[in-house]
Amino acid sequence: MGTNTVIQAKLVLLGDLGAGKTSIVVRFARGLYYECQESTIGAAFFSQVLSLGDAAAVKLDIWDTAGQERYHSLAPMYYRGAAAAIVVFDVTSTDSYMRAKRWVDELQRQGNPHLVMALVGNKVDLEERRQVGAQEAMDYAEANGLFFTETSAKTAQNVSELFYELGKCFVSASVLWISLLRSHGNPVYALPAERLMKLKPNRPAGMILHDRQRSGVGGRWRFCCSG
């Protein structure tokens, strides 16, 4: 896989109201932070391209879902078919953490079986108000095969690193898929994405490979990208 390869991946953010989902993605996609971030209604869409050196580029199609309970029934529309889900909780709220666990349970039951999940404890800039211990969340993430980190959308701590680590995971998954196609004698880069889907329907879910020439297009970490 070279620099002409673009991996398009669908990513969804889930979590309780006020956990900081929108602040995280706005910080990542626009480099901005607002003290009074308006609540998301339904869902908001962001797109960002990550350059991962000689490995590939990853185009993230990011769906930021609303945290209000009345929008819960809409969530499956966004996480079904996603390559990854970021489940966000507020480290200053035990209730927010318990809600994040319920999201993980739902994704494990109803999400695609190869979904990469990240558990993210946000607002670590409010350390004096912390209610959820980092080790507790890390142990839970490790027991459930989740990628874990803590972030601060306000200070930008670990925000970019979060998305870049997921991008690397998509590249790794795509390399394995391409190797499998090649082992069956399929000329990967000579084919458009539609035919790639037909050749290997059980490709990494939520991800599409593009040939760019053709299409024109510090904290605590635990990472599990198996599946």
C-alpha positions as protocol buffer text, in pm:
chain_id: "A"
residue {
  index: 1
  type: MET
  ca { x: 0 y: 0 z: 0 }
}
residue {
  index: 2
  type: GLY
  ca { x: 149 y: 334 z: -104 }
}
residue {
  index: 3
  type: THR
  ca { x: 81 y: 705 z: -94 }
}
residue {
  index: 4
  type: ASN
  ca { x: -169 y: 678 z: -382 }
}
residue {
  index: 5
  type: THR
  ca { x: -405 y: 481 z: -161 }
}
residue {
  index: 6
  type: VAL
  ca { x: -691 y: 661 z: 13 }
}
residue {
  index: 7
  type: ILE
  ca { x: -890 y: 471 z: 274 }
}
residue {
  index: 8
  type: GLN
  ca { x: -1236 y: 613 z: 334 }
}
residue {
  index: 9
  type: ALA
  ca { x: -1371 y: 517 z: 677 }
}
residue {
  index: 10
  type: LYS
  ca { x: -1694 y: 591 z: 858 }
}
residue {
  index: 11
  type: LEU
  ca { x: -1653 y: 685 z: 1224 }
}
residue {
  index: 12
  type: VAL
  ca { x: -1924 y: 761 z: 1480 }
}
residue {
  index: 13
  type: LEU
  ca { x: -1906 y: 937 z: 1818 }
}
residue {
  index: 14
  type: LEU
  ca { x: -2143 y: 828 z: 2093 }
}
residue {
  index: 15
  type: GLY
  ca { x: -2185 y: 929 z: 2454 }
}
residue {
  index: 16
  type: ASP
  ca { x: -2391 y: 1111 z: 2710 }
}
residue {
  index: 17
  type: LEU
  ca { x: -2509 y: 1470 z: 2676 }
}
residue {
  index: 18
  type: GLY
  ca { x: -2230 y: 1704 z: 2785 }
}
residue {
  index: 19
  type: ALA
  ca { x: -1949 y: 1447 z: 2760 }
}
residue {
  index: 20
  type: GLY
  ca { x: -1772 y: 1663 z: 2503 }
}
residue {
  index: 21
  type: LYS
  ca { x: -1818 y: 1465 z: 2181 }
}
residue {
  index: 22
  type: THR
  ca { x: -1873 y: 1771 z: 1965 }
}
residue {
  index: 23
  type: SER
  ca { x: -1591 y: 1962 z: 2134 }
}
residue {
  index: 24
  type: ILE
  ca { x: -1352 y: 1675 z: 2058 }
}
residue {
  index: 25
  type: VAL
  ca { x: -1440 y: 1655 z: 1689 }
}
residue {
  index: 26
  type: VAL
  ca { x: -1446 y: 2035 z: 1644 }
}
residue {
  index: 27
  type: ARG
  ca { x: -1104 y: 2055 z: 1808 }
}
residue {
  index: 28
  type: PHE
  ca { x: -975 y: 1784 z: 1574 }
}
residue {
  index: 29
  type: ALA
  ca { x: -1139 y: 1895 z: 1248 }
}
residue {
  index: 30
  type: ARG
  ca { x: -1123 y: 2273 z: 1292 }
}
residue {
  index: 31
  type: GLY
  ca { x: -867 y: 2334 z: 1566 }
}
residue {
  index: 32
  type: LEU
  ca { x: -1124 y: 2526 z: 1769 }
}
residue {
  index: 33
  type: TYR
  ca { x: -1275 y: 2506 z: 2116 }
}
residue {
  index: 34
  type: TYR
  ca { x: -1587 y: 2680 z: 2244 }
}
residue {
  index: 35
  type: GLU
  ca { x: -1658 y: 2719 z: 2615 }
}
residue {
  index: 36
  type: CYS
  ca { x: -2032 y: 2709 z: 2539 }
}
residue {
  index: 37
  type: GLN
  ca { x: -2075 y: 2443 z: 2271 }
}
residue {
  index: 38
  type: GLU
  ca { x: -2433 y: 2406 z: 2154 }
}
residue {
  index: 39
  type: SER
  ca { x: -2587 y: 2059 z: 2193 }
}
residue {
  index: 40
  type: THR
  ca { x: -2602 y: 1851 z: 1876 }
}
residue {
  index: 41
  type: ILE
  ca { x: -2950 y: 1795 z: 1735 }
}
residue {
  index: 42
  type: GLY
  ca { x: -2979 y: 1452 z: 1573 }
}
residue {
  index: 43
  type: ALA
  ca { x: -2627 y: 1427 z: 1434 }
}
residue {
  index: 44
  type: ALA
  ca { x: -2359 y: 1644 z: 1277 }
}
residue {
  index: 45
  type: PHE
  ca { x: -2121 y: 1544 z: 998 }
}
residue {
  index: 46
  type: PHE
  ca { x: -1751 y: 1624 z: 966 }
}
residue {
  index: 47
  type: SER
  ca { x: -1491 y: 1510 z: 713 }
}
residue {
  index: 48
  type: GLN
  ca { x: -1115 y: 1512 z: 761 }
}
residue {
  index: 49
  type: VAL
  ca { x: -822 y: 1361 z: 571 }
}
residue {
  index: 50
  type: LEU
  ca { x: -526 y: 1221 z: 765 }
}
residue {
  index: 51
  type: SER
  ca { x: -189 y: 1181 z: 597 }
}
residue {
  index: 52
  type: LEU
  ca { x: -5 y: 884 z: 743 }
}
residue {
  index: 53
  type: GLY
  ca { x: 327 y: 930 z: 565 }
}
residue {
  index: 54
  type: ASP
  ca { x: 412 y: 669 z: 305 }
}
residue {
  index: 55
  type: ALA
  ca { x: 149 y: 429 z: 436 }
}
residue {
  index: 56
  type: ALA
  ca { x: -166 y: 589 z: 297 }
}
residue {
  index: 57
  type: ALA
  ca { x: -414 y: 869 z: 351 }
}
residue {
  index: 58
  type: VAL
  ca { x: -731 y: 814 z: 550 }
}
residue {
  index: 59
  type: LYS
  ca { x: -1047 y: 1012 z: 481 }
}
residue {
  index: 60
  type: LEU
  ca { x: -1261 y: 1007 z: 792 }
}
residue {
  index: 61
  type: ASP
  ca { x: -1637 y: 1053 z: 753 }
}
residue {
  index: 62
  type: ILE
  ca { x: -1725 y: 1146 z: 1111 }
}
residue {
  index: 63
  type: TRP
  ca { x: -2079 y: 1136 z: 1252 }
}
residue {
  index: 64
  type: ASP
  ca { x: -2120 y: 1320 z: 1583 }
}
residue {
  index: 65
  type: THR
  ca { x: -2444 y: 1197 z: 1740 }
}
residue {
  index: 66
  type: ALA
  ca { x: -2666 y: 1378 z: 1988 }
}
residue {
  index: 67
  type: GLY
  ca { x: -2640 y: 1272 z: 2352 }
}
residue {
  index: 68
  type: GLN
  ca { x: -2998 y: 1345 z: 2452 }
}
residue {
  index: 69
  type: GLU
  ca { x: -3203 y: 1036 z: 2533 }
}
residue {
  index: 70
  type: ARG
  ca { x: -3477 y: 1137 z: 2290 }
}
residue {
  index: 71
  type: TYR
  ca { x: -3233 y: 1086 z: 2001 }
}
residue {
  index: 72
  type: HIS
  ca { x: -3113 y: 743 z: 2114 }
}
residue {
  index: 73
  type: SER
  ca { x: -3333 y: 558 z: 1866 }
}
residue {
  index: 74
  type: LEU
  ca { x: -3154 y: 736 z: 1580 }
}
residue {
  index: 75
  type: ALA
  ca { x: -2809 y: 613 z: 1681 }
}
residue {
  index: 76
  type: PRO
  ca { x: -2821 y: 278 z: 1494 }
}
residue {
  index: 77
  type: MET
  ca { x: -2860 y: 472 z: 1169 }
}
residue {
  index: 78
  type: TYR
  ca { x: -2511 y: 609 z: 1227 }
}
residue {
  index: 79
  type: TYR
  ca { x: -2317 y: 325 z: 1391 }
}
residue {
  index: 80
  type: ARG
  ca { x: -2439 y: 50 z: 1158 }
}
residue {
  index: 81
  type: GLY
  ca { x: -2179 y: 6 z: 888 }
}
residue {
  index: 82
  type: ALA
  ca { x: -1923 y: 218 z: 1073 }
}
residue {
  index: 83
  type: ALA
  ca { x: -1559 y: 115 z: 1077 }
}
residue {
  index: 84
  type: ALA
  ca { x: -1506 y: 261 z: 1425 }
}
residue {
  index: 85
  type: ALA
  ca { x: -1695 y: 410 z: 1717 }
}
residue {
  index: 86
  type: ILE
  ca { x: -1560 y: 655 z: 1973 }
}
residue {
  index: 87
  type: VAL
  ca { x: -1755 y: 630 z: 2301 }
}
residue {
  index: 88
  type: VAL
  ca { x: -1694 y: 943 z: 2507 }
}
residue {
  index: 89
  type: PHE
  ca { x: -1754 y: 1000 z: 2878 }
}
residue {
  index: 90
  type: ASP
  ca { x: -1687 y: 1289 z: 3114 }
}
residue {
  index: 91
  type: VAL
  ca { x: -1425 y: 1194 z: 3376 }
}
residue {
  index: 92
  type: THR
  ca { x: -1599 y: 1425 z: 3625 }
}
residue {
  index: 93
  type: SER
  ca { x: -1925 y: 1228 z: 3605 }
}
residue {
  index: 94
  type: THR
  ca { x: -1983 y: 870 z: 3715 }
}
residue {
  index: 95
  type: ASP
  ca { x: -2322 y: 877 z: 3543 }
}
residue {
  index: 96
  type: SER
  ca { x: -2156 y: 970 z: 3214 }
}
residue {
  index: 97
  type: TYR
  ca { x: -1916 y: 675 z: 3253 }
}
residue {
  index: 98
  type: MET
  ca { x: -2200 y: 431 z: 3322 }
}
residue {
  index: 99
  type: ARG
  ca { x: -2381 y: 561 z: 3016 }
}
residue {
  index: 100
  type: ALA
  ca { x: -2067 y: 502 z: 2809 }
}
residue {
  index: 101
  type: LYS
  ca { x: -2062 y: 141 z: 2928 }
}
residue {
  index: 102
  type: ARG
  ca { x: -2419 y: 101 z: 2809 }
}
residue {
  index: 103
  type: TRP
  ca { x: -2316 y: 232 z: 2468 }
}
residue {
  index: 104
  type: VAL
  ca { x: -2035 y: -23 z: 2455 }
}
residue {
  index: 105
  type: ASP
  ca { x: -2281 y: -301 z: 2542 }
}
residue {
  index: 106
  type: GLU
  ca { x: -2517 y: -188 z: 2267 }
}
residue {
  index: 107
  type: LEU
  ca { x: -2239 y: -171 z: 2009 }
}
residue {
  index: 108
  type: GLN
  ca { x: -2117 y: -517 z: 2106 }
}
residue {
  index: 109
  type: ARG
  ca { x: -2469 y: -651 z: 2051 }
}
residue {
  index: 110
  type: GLN
  ca { x: -2575 y: -453 z: 1746 }
}
residue {
  index: 111
  type: GLY
  ca { x: -2267 y: -301 z: 1583 }
}
residue {
  index: 112
  type: ASN
  ca { x: -2077 y: -472 z: 1305 }
}
residue {
  index: 113
  type: PRO
  ca { x: -1862 y: -760 z: 1437 }
}
residue {
  index: 114
  type: HIS
  ca { x: -1535 y: -600 z: 1321 }
}
residue {
  index: 115
  type: LEU
  ca { x: -1610 y: -257 z: 1469 }
}
residue {
  index: 116
  type: VAL
  ca { x: -1310 y: -87 z: 1627 }
}
residue {
  index: 117
  type: MET
  ca { x: -1419 y: 81 z: 1950 }
}
residue {
  index: 118
  type: ALA
  ca { x: -1242 y: 354 z: 2142 }
}
residue {
  index: 119
  type: LEU
  ca { x: -1336 y: 449 z: 2498 }
}
residue {
  index: 120
  type: VAL
  ca { x: -1241 y: 810 z: 2568 }
}
residue {
  index: 121
  type: GLY
  ca { x: -1243 y: 987 z: 2904 }
}
residue {
  index: 122
  type: ASN
  ca { x: -1276 y: 1358 z: 2827 }
}
residue {
  index: 123
  type: LYS
  ca { x: -1226 y: 1675 z: 3037 }
}
residue {
  index: 124
  type: VAL
  ca { x: -901 y: 1569 z: 3207 }
}
residue {
  index: 125
  type: ASP
  ca { x: -826 y: 1941 z: 3244 }
}
residue {
  index: 126
  type: LEU
  ca { x: -1078 y: 1925 z: 3532 }
}
residue {
  index: 127
  type: GLU
  ca { x: -865 y: 1683 z: 3733 }
}
residue {
  index: 128
  type: GLU
  ca { x: -973 y: 1828 z: 4067 }
}
residue {
  index: 129
  type: ARG
  ca { x: -1333 y: 1725 z: 3988 }
}
residue {
  index: 130
  type: ARG
  ca { x: -1254 y: 1375 z: 3863 }
}
residue {
  index: 131
  type: GLN
  ca { x: -1497 y: 1098 z: 3963 }
}
residue {
  index: 132
  type: VAL
  ca { x: -1382 y: 820 z: 3729 }
}
residue {
  index: 133
  type: GLY
  ca { x: -1032 y: 683 z: 3783 }
}
residue {
  index: 134
  type: ALA
  ca { x: -813 y: 634 z: 3480 }
}
residue {
  index: 135
  type: GLN
  ca { x: -709 y: 286 z: 3591 }
}
residue {
  index: 136
  type: GLU
  ca { x: -1071 y: 179 z: 3637 }
}
residue {
  index: 137
  type: ALA
  ca { x: -1161 y: 288 z: 3283 }
}
residue {
  index: 138
  type: MET
  ca { x: -843 y: 139 z: 3142 }
}
residue {
  index: 139
  type: ASP
  ca { x: -912 y: -199 z: 3303 }
}
residue {
  index: 140
  type: TYR
  ca { x: -1267 y: -197 z: 3165 }
}
residue {
  index: 141
  type: ALA
  ca { x: -1142 y: -109 z: 2817 }
}
residue {
  index: 142
  type: GLU
  ca { x: -879 y: -380 z: 2823 }
}
residue {
  index: 143
  type: ALA
  ca { x: -1132 y: -642 z: 2940 }
}
residue {
  index: 144
  type: ASN
  ca { x: -1358 y: -550 z: 2647 }
}
residue {
  index: 145
  type: GLY
  ca { x: -1092 y: -516 z: 2376 }
}
residue {
  index: 146
  type: LEU
  ca { x: -1130 y: -140 z: 2347 }
}
residue {
  index: 147
  type: PHE
  ca { x: -880 y: 129 z: 2261 }
}
residue {
  index: 148
  type: PHE
  ca { x: -861 y: 371 z: 2558 }
}
residue {
  index: 149
  type: THR
  ca { x: -727 y: 718 z: 2615 }
}
residue {
  index: 150
  type: GLU
  ca { x: -808 y: 1033 z: 2808 }
}
residue {
  index: 151
  type: THR
  ca { x: -846 y: 1369 z: 2637 }
}
residue {
  index: 152
  type: SER
  ca { x: -914 y: 1734 z: 2692 }
}
residue {
  index: 153
  type: ALA
  ca { x: -1092 y: 1908 z: 2409 }
}
residue {
  index: 154
  type: LYS
  ca { x: -1016 y: 2236 z: 2586 }
}
residue {
  index: 155
  type: THR
  ca { x: -637 y: 2194 z: 2587 }
}
residue {
  index: 156
  type: ALA
  ca { x: -628 y: 1958 z: 2284 }
}
residue {
  index: 157
  type: GLN
  ca { x: -456 y: 1689 z: 2491 }
}
residue {
  index: 158
  type: ASN
  ca { x: -455 y: 1356 z: 2302 }
}
residue {
  index: 159
  type: VAL
  ca { x: -728 y: 1469 z: 2059 }
}
residue {
  index: 160
  type: SER
  ca { x: -530 y: 1444 z: 1736 }
}
residue {
  index: 161
  type: GLU
  ca { x: -351 y: 1135 z: 1866 }
}
residue {
  index: 162
  type: LEU
  ca { x: -688 y: 964 z: 1913 }
}
residue {
  index: 163
  type: PHE
  ca { x: -788 y: 1002 z: 1548 }
}
residue {
  index: 164
  type: TYR
  ca { x: -442 y: 924 z: 1413 }
}
residue {
  index: 165
  type: GLU
  ca { x: -427 y: 599 z: 1609 }
}
residue {
  index: 166
  type: LEU
  ca { x: -762 y: 498 z: 1463 }
}
residue {
  index: 167
  type: GLY
  ca { x: -636 y: 595 z: 1118 }
}
residue {
  index: 168
  type: LYS
  ca { x: -336 y: 365 z: 1162 }
}
residue {
  index: 169
  type: CYS
  ca { x: -573 y: 88 z: 1259 }
}
residue {
  index: 170
  type: PHE
  ca { x: -771 y: 133 z: 936 }
}
residue {
  index: 171
  type: VAL
  ca { x: -449 y: 116 z: 736 }
}
residue {
  index: 172
  type: SER
  ca { x: -346 y: -206 z: 912 }
}
residue {
  index: 173
  type: ALA
  ca { x: -686 y: -364 z: 850 }
}
residue {
  index: 174
  type: SER
  ca { x: -676 y: -263 z: 483 }
}
residue {
  index: 175
  type: VAL
  ca { x: -326 y: -405 z: 437 }
}
residue {
  index: 176
  type: LEU
  ca { x: -449 y: -742 z: 564 }
}
residue {
  index: 177
  type: TRP
  ca { x: -749 y: -726 z: 333 }
}
residue {
  index: 178
  type: ILE
  ca { x: -537 y: -638 z: 30 }
}
residue {
  index: 179
  type: SER
  ca { x: -297 y: -922 z: 111 }
}
residue {
  index: 180
  type: LEU
  ca { x: -591 y: -1161 z: 120 }
}
residue {
  index: 181
  type: LEU
  ca { x: -718 y: -1037 z: -217 }
}
residue {
  index: 182
  type: ARG
  ca { x: -374 y: -1074 z: -370 }
}
residue {
  index: 183
  type: SER
  ca { x: -340 y: -1425 z: -231 }
}
residue {
  index: 184
  type: HIS
  ca { x: -645 y: -1514 z: -440 }
}
residue {
  index: 185
  type: GLY
  ca { x: -493 y: -1362 z: -754 }
}
residue {
  index: 186
  type: ASN
  ca { x: -703 y: -1044 z: -754 }
}
residue {
  index: 187
  type: PRO
  ca { x: -534 y: -733 z: -908 }
}
residue {
  index: 188
  type: VAL
  ca { x: -623 y: -491 z: -630 }
}
residue {
  index: 189
  type: TYR
  ca { x: -516 y: -152 z: -766 }
}
residue {
  index: 190
  type: ALA
  ca { x: -652 y: -216 z: -1115 }
}
residue {
  index: 191
  type: LEU
  ca { x: -1006 y: -240 z: -982 }
}
residue {
  index: 192
  type: PRO
  ca { x: -1252 y: 30 z: -874 }
}
residue {
  index: 193
  type: ALA
  ca { x: -1399 y: 16 z: -525 }
}
residue {
  index: 194
  type: GLU
  ca { x: -1733 y: -125 z: -646 }
}
residue {
  index: 195
  type: ARG
  ca { x: -1567 y: -436 z: -788 }
}
residue {
  index: 196
  type: LEU
  ca { x: -1350 y: -474 z: -480 }
}
residue {
  index: 197
  type: MET
  ca { x: -1670 y: -497 z: -276 }
}
residue {
  index: 198
  type: LYS
  ca { x: -1801 y: -775 z: -500 }
}
residue {
  index: 199
  type: LEU
  ca { x: -1475 y: -967 z: -487 }
}
residue {
  index: 200
  type: LYS
  ca { x: -1455 y: -957 z: -109 }
}
residue {
  index: 201
  type: PRO
  ca { x: -1791 y: -868 z: 49 }
}
residue {
  index: 202
  type: ASN
  ca { x: -1662 y: -921 z: 404 }
}
residue {
  index: 203
  type: ARG
  ca { x: -1399 y: -648 z: 377 }
}
residue {
  index: 204
  type: PRO
  ca { x: -1338 y: -435 z: 687 }
}
residue {
  index: 205
  type: ALA
  ca { x: -1682 y: -287 z: 746 }
}
residue {
  index: 206
  type: GLY
  ca { x: -1729 y: 87 z: 696 }
}
residue {
  index: 207
  type: MET
  ca { x: -1416 y: 119 z: 483 }
}
residue {
  index: 208
  type: ILE
  ca { x: -1360 y: 179 z: 111 }
}
residue {
  index: 209
  type: LEU
  ca { x: -1027 y: 181 z: -73 }
}
residue {
  index: 210
  type: HIS
  ca { x: -958 y: 437 z: -344 }
}
residue {
  index: 211
  type: ASP
  ca { x: -668 y: 480 z: -583 }
}
residue {
  index: 212
  type: ARG
  ca { x: -586 y: 850 z: -550 }
}
residue {
  index: 213
  type: GLN
  ca { x: -463 y: 873 z: -909 }
}
residue {
  index: 214
  type: ARG
  ca { x: -799 y: 745 z: -1027 }
}
residue {
  index: 215
  type: SER
  ca { x: -1036 y: 914 z: -784 }
}
residue {
  index: 216
  type: GLY
  ca { x: -861 y: 1246 z: -727 }
}
residue {
  index: 217
  type: VAL
  ca { x: -913 y: 1230 z: -394 }
}
residue {
  index: 218
  type: GLY
  ca { x: 98 y: 1206 z: 2604 }
}
residue {
  index: 219
  type: GLY
  ca { x: -143 y: 1034 z: 2816 }
}
residue {
  index: 220
  type: ARG
  ca { x: -266 y: 684 z: 2892 }
}
residue {
  index: 221
  type: TRP
  ca { x: -310 y: 456 z: 2594 }
}
residue {
  index: 222
  type: ARG
  ca { x: -433 y: 104 z: 2538 }
}
residue {
  index: 223
  type: PHE
  ca { x: -507 y: -15 z: 2190 }
}
residue {
  index: 224
  type: CYS
  ca { x: -669 y: -326 z: 2050 }
}
residue {
  index: 225
  type: CYS
  ca { x: -726 y: -336 z: 1677 }
}
residue {
  index: 226
  type: SER
  ca { x: -810 y: -703 z: 1636 }
}
residue {
  index: 227
  type: GLY
  ca { x: -1117 y: -836 z: 1468 }
}
